[in-house]
Amino acid sequence: MIRILAGILSLLCCLGVAAHAMEKQPEAIDLARIKVLDLKTAQTLALAGNPDMMAAQSRIEQARARVRQAAATWWPSLDAGGSGTRQRLSDNSYENNRRLTTLLGGTADQTTENYSAGLQATWVLFDGFYRSFKQQQAAYDEQAADAALIDNRRLLVTSVAEAFLNAQLAQSNVDISRADETFYTRQLEDAQNRFDVGAGPWGDVLNIKVQLNSAKTSLMLYQREYEAAGYGLAALLGVTDAQFPPQLRLADLDKESTTTGQQKTPETLIKEAMAARPDIRRLEMVVKQAEATTGMAKAPFYPKVQLGGVVEGVREGDAGLSRDDFGNTVAMNMSWNLYAGGGDKARLMEAEQAKREAVYTLAGLRNAVAAEIRQDLALLAAAQEQVRLQRDTVKLVQENRDLAKNEYEAGEASLVRLNEAQRDLTTTYGRLAKALASYHLALQRLYSATGQNLAAFGPPATGK
């Protein structure tokens, strides 16, 4: 007996160590080797390192364990039991027993020991199909958890794209402000040189200094905006302390990137989204779960039949149970609740209403997806047109600024005209950067709305 108990304890310890070893901690992301971070790399890092993905994976493992729990109810239940008691009678009780047994020609003990051991088996043969529906419900729950993980990945990829593009836009504004500062620094040197030789007025020097300070102010503000945007992006990527290393730079906005329109019709995209969106699939599984719950609620209206058996041994005086001390019992039981105050009907009504709620929620999501796709298509077309217009405007304003610069340096134009042309150029470059970021963001949101933004990334690890 001692060896058996020791073996059981050893097995439990091994299982505990194995369970602890299976726990996965998110690994810290090493960005030391990355000098320039592009959007796809950022999204890949987020899918691998974001703690929310680890939590979603754990929810899948919980659902998978519930499936095994539901399957276990089809098997018999086997329970072992044992007891040992020692009883000492009071003096009065012992004296009464002794007198009674003496009259019958026997003897009585004041202290007695009783030992018993038994094995009981129970097997539910029919329970109104409750186990069948319970197993279906658990299976649909697992599929819903799988779909929820994919949907979390879809939303994370979109969130990373939004954070990345916002940070990229702030970085572009930093570069534009720095170029503006460089321009006025050179102009200040020229104006100072002209004043020193008596060829230029002191007012030009003061005016350019004011413009230079304005450019420095804009640069400082955009640097702080870029820094703040970087914290949000780093948090989505799962970076420790939500802070990028100082050497890291985001890829520049491609000012010459092709902005092609969407060739597919809204109806085609909506149809593809209905088949691909993981949140729609998750709600479809929720509807099936509700159907299974309704079946479970009908189980109490049926009888329950189970088979039971007991092998039990009892011995008085010592724990050395032998074969002759054991007996057995086999029984089949049937129970059928005929009335429970209407509680069973109320539970069935609750399950049916929960199913209706799930069906309506699914219909609402499908309508929302269709509206989202149509809105994203409209925003994408508007962003595409904005990019085209700003690109044309940049060429015009660049030419105008260069002309004003040459005229000023030749003494044919005032500094006011040059300042105005430079401000227009800086503003137009900023608008172009914003239009490009808006275009790429609208494209990412359309990919997300149609459920296609995970196509470039592999499927999640299921842990099976």
Protein Blocks (a to p, Z undefined) as FASTA:
>chain_A
ZZmmmmmmmmmmmmmmmmmmmpccdddddfklpmbdcfklmmmmmmmmmmklmmmmmmmm
mmmmmmmmmmmmmpccdddddddddddddfklmmmmmmmmmmnopacdfbdcdddddddd
dddfbgghmmmmmmmmmmmmmmmmmmmmmmmmmmmmmmmmmmmmmmmmmmmmmmmmmmmm
mmmmmmmmmmmmmmmnopacfklmmmmmmmmmmmmmmmmmmmmmmmmmmmmmmmmnopgh
iiacfkbccddddfkbccdddfbdfklmmmmmmmmmmklmmmmmmmmmmmmmmmmmmmmm
pccdddddddddddehiacdcfklpccdddddddddfbgghmmmmmmmmmmmmmmmmmmm
mmmmmmmmmmmmmmmmmmmmmmmmmmmmmmmmmmmmmmmmmmmmmmmmnopacfklmmmm
mmmmmmmmmmmmmmmmmmmmmmmmmmmmnopmmmmpccddehZZ
